[in-house]
């Protein structure tokens, strides 16, 4: 019982910032605790923490996948508009890429560089394939700025709450 309490306090000390990992560690510690002292109350606590851990993991993965899909779809739509035959306004395209990357960076702040690439790479790819325009790689700049700004805003607002 003392070992379990020591493990539980060590987990709290090491993982204050990572909530899902903390819940997973509580589940592992509660498995040890449930094996050592078997009672219905401890099993119920273990079971509820286990279900909470699974729900948090699914929410985290679902949010990440939704953010990537939204980022890819918005990037493709913007690239299709940008490479249209009568579109000649690069400024509007950059604002759209920035806004899309900002939104997707806010939705999944853990890896903003992936969001920036999935959102901003389509304009350079379309332009290189269509007209060998390598200068269109500059479209990645607002994508990276937007994704990292969205990630920063999410982390800042979550700290304030």
C-alpha positions as CSV (number, residue, x, y, z in Angstrom):
1,X,0.0,0.0,0.0
2,X,2.9,2.4,0.7
3,X,4.4,1.6,-2.7
4,X,1.2,2.4,-4.4
5,X,0.9,5.7,-2.7
6,X,4.5,6.5,-3.5
7,X,3.8,5.7,-7.2
8,X,0.7,7.8,-7.2
9,X,2.6,10.9,-5.8
10,X,5.4,10.4,-8.2
11,X,3.0,10.3,-11.1
12,X,1.5,13.6,-9.9
13,X,4.9,15.2,-9.6
14,X,6.1,14.2,-13.0
15,X,3.1,14.6,-15.2
16,X,1.3,17.7,-14.2
17,X,1.0,19.0,-17.8
18,X,-0.1,15.9,-19.6
19,X,-3.7,15.1,-18.6
20,X,-4.4,12.0,-20.7
21,X,-1.1,10.4,-19.7
22,X,-1.8,11.2,-16.1
23,X,-5.2,9.4,-16.3
24,X,-3.6,6.4,-17.9
25,X,-1.0,6.3,-15.2
26,X,-3.8,6.5,-12.6
27,X,-5.4,3.5,-14.2
28,X,-2.1,1.5,-14.1
29,X,-1.6,2.4,-10.4
30,X,-5.2,1.6,-9.6
31,X,-4.8,-1.9,-11.2
32,X,-1.9,-2.5,-8.7
33,X,-4.0,-1.1,-5.9
34,X,-7.1,-3.2,-6.9
35,X,-5.0,-6.3,-7.0
36,X,-3.5,-5.6,-3.6
37,X,-6.8,-4.6,-1.9
38,X,-9.8,-6.2,-3.6
39,X,-13.0,-4.5,-2.9
40,X,-16.0,-3.3,-4.9
41,X,-15.3,0.3,-4.3
42,X,-11.8,0.2,-5.6
43,X,-12.9,-1.8,-8.7
44,X,-15.6,0.8,-9.4
45,X,-13.0,3.6,-9.1
46,X,-10.6,1.8,-11.4
47,X,-13.4,1.1,-13.9
48,X,-14.6,4.7,-14.0
49,X,-11.0,6.0,-14.4
50,X,-10.4,3.4,-17.2
51,X,-13.5,4.5,-19.1
52,X,-12.5,8.2,-18.6
53,X,-9.0,7.4,-20.0
54,X,-10.5,5.7,-23.1
55,X,-12.9,8.6,-23.7
56,X,-10.1,11.2,-23.5
57,X,-7.9,9.2,-25.8
58,X,-10.7,8.8,-28.4
59,X,-11.6,12.5,-28.1
60,X,-7.9,13.5,-28.5
61,X,-7.5,11.3,-31.6
62,X,-10.8,12.3,-33.1
63,X,-10.0,16.0,-32.7
64,X,-6.6,15.5,-34.3
65,X,-8.0,13.5,-37.3
66,X,-10.8,16.0,-37.8
67,X,-8.3,18.9,-37.7
68,X,-6.1,17.2,-40.3
69,X,-9.0,16.4,-42.6
70,X,-10.3,20.0,-42.4
71,X,-6.8,21.3,-43.0
72,X,-6.4,19.1,-46.1
73,X,-9.8,19.9,-47.5
74,X,-9.4,23.7,-46.9
75,X,-5.9,23.6,-48.5
76,X,-7.2,21.8,-51.5
77,X,-10.1,24.2,-52.0
78,X,-7.9,27.2,-51.7
79,X,-5.3,25.7,-54.1
80,X,-8.1,25.0,-56.6
81,X,-9.3,28.5,-56.4
82,X,-5.7,29.9,-56.6
83,X,-4.8,28.0,-59.7
84,X,-8.0,28.8,-61.5
85,X,-7.7,30.4,-64.9
86,X,-9.1,33.8,-63.9
87,X,-7.7,34.1,-60.4
88,X,-4.9,36.6,-60.1
89,X,-5.0,37.8,-56.5
90,X,-2.2,36.3,-54.4
91,X,-3.0,38.4,-51.4
92,X,-6.4,37.0,-51.0
93,X,-5.0,33.4,-51.4
94,X,-2.4,34.1,-48.6
95,X,-5.1,35.5,-46.3
96,X,-7.2,32.4,-46.9
97,X,-4.3,30.0,-46.3
98,X,-3.4,32.0,-43.1
99,X,-7.0,31.8,-41.9
100,X,-7.4,28.1,-42.6
101,X,-4.1,27.3,-40.9
102,X,-5.0,29.5,-37.9
103,X,-8.3,27.6,-37.5
104,X,-6.8,24.2,-37.8
105,X,-3.8,25.1,-35.6
106,X,-6.3,26.2,-32.9
107,X,-8.2,22.9,-33.3
108,X,-5.1,20.8,-32.8
109,X,-2.3,22.8,-31.1
110,X,0.0,19.8,-30.4
111,X,1.7,19.7,-33.8
112,X,1.1,22.9,-35.7
113,X,3.8,22.2,-38.3
114,X,1.9,19.2,-39.6
115,X,-1.2,21.4,-39.9
116,X,0.7,24.0,-41.7
117,X,2.1,21.5,-44.2
118,X,-1.3,19.8,-44.8
119,X,-2.9,23.2,-45.4
120,X,-0.3,25.1,-47.3
121,X,1.5,22.5,-49.5
122,X,-1.3,22.3,-52.0
123,X,-0.7,25.7,-53.7
124,X,3.0,25.0,-54.4
125,X,2.2,21.5,-55.6
126,X,-0.6,22.6,-58.0
127,X,1.5,25.5,-59.3
128,X,4.6,23.4,-59.8
129,X,2.7,20.7,-61.7
130,X,0.8,23.3,-63.8
131,X,3.4,25.9,-64.6
132,X,6.7,25.1,-62.9
133,X,6.3,28.0,-60.6
134,X,8.7,27.3,-57.7
135,X,8.0,30.7,-56.2
136,X,4.7,29.5,-54.9
137,X,6.5,27.8,-52.0
138,X,6.1,31.2,-50.3
139,X,2.5,30.1,-49.7
140,X,3.9,28.0,-46.8
141,X,5.0,31.1,-44.9
142,X,1.4,32.3,-44.0
143,X,0.5,28.6,-43.4
144,X,3.2,28.2,-40.8
145,X,2.5,31.6,-39.2
146,X,-1.2,30.8,-39.0
147,X,-0.8,27.3,-37.6
148,X,1.7,28.4,-34.9
149,X,-0.3,31.4,-34.0
150,X,-3.4,29.2,-33.7
151,X,-1.5,26.8,-31.5
152,X,-0.2,29.7,-29.4
153,X,-3.7,31.2,-29.0
154,X,-5.1,27.8,-27.9
155,X,-2.4,27.2,-25.3
156,X,-2.7,30.8,-24.0
157,X,-6.5,30.7,-23.7
158,X,-6.4,27.3,-22.0
159,X,-3.9,28.6,-19.4
160,X,-6.2,31.6,-18.7
161,X,-9.2,29.3,-18.1
